[in-house]
Amino acid sequence: MSNWPRSLIYILLVAMFGVFPALAASGDTSDEIVHDERFWDQLFVDAVHSREACNLDFKPCRAPLQKRVEDYYLRVRGETKFLSDEVAEAASRSLTRVIEDIYRTTGLRPIQGVPEHASNFIFLLFFNEEEYQSDPENYILARIAPPTLRFSEKRLEVFSWFRSSHLDCMLVTTPYPDGIIRDVQIWIKVDVSTEVVSNCIAEEFFNSFGLDDTPEFESIFDWPTFVDGEIADGELTERHLSFLRRLYEPEMIPNQAEEATWALIR
């Protein structure tokens, strides 16, 4: 879930204090944090076992490990509704790059289209308010709650909230009891800049493979200047990919508890 005002606040705090706000009191410097693998281990475990959407559905914010186990179907809708060709081209470039990076890192590749009864997919929607307003009922049926998705009234509530929120994009998913990620939606508003659409695609695809944010700890995407000196501008950096690579090691089992994850990385 992208929240650019929050990120800007964090960057200002870094500029003022030179450290992550959560660790400012400890006296650590930014250089010490970047080179302290214990910090990245903690951030990895938080990303694996947290649920950013817990503040929307009032379910626990910590959860067993979730990951994909097979190639996934990819459906894209609304890609012709961008407000400018520049943003549309930026979205296409970012999507191609992120999919290639994820495949290179996890071995999982997208399959175009979605068969009628498929459950293993990513549904990427570029949301256009004007298109929605022209026919809300059919838009909901075709874009937000199509037959291929596990329907819930909660999804409609989240969609209504998203439309009126300041968020540019978000990941929508419901965890499976077995810990295997299957159907997810990614919503991205079309009235955004080229930079924002690129960052949204990178972040939400990254999150959709099992690495979430947590309300208690900042996302790795909130710290572009502290990802080994790389700026995550519409791209997954080597640090992001190292998290994916670690999560998709065979030893990391879907639905495993947080204690088991710690045991594997120590």
Secondary structure, DSSP 8 states (H G I E B T S, - for coil): -B-HHHHHHHHHHHHHHSS-GGGGGGT--HHHHHT-HHHHHHHHHHHHHB-TTHHHH---SB----B--S-EEEEEESTT--SSHHHHHHHHHHHHHHHHHHHHHH---EEES--TT--SEEEEEEE-HHHHHH-HHHHIIIIIS-TTS---HHHHHHHHHHHHSS-SEEEEE---TTSB---EEEEEESSS-HHHHHHHHHHHHHHHTT---BTTB--GGG-GGGBTTB--SSS--HHHHHHHHHHTSTTS-TT--HHHHHHHH-
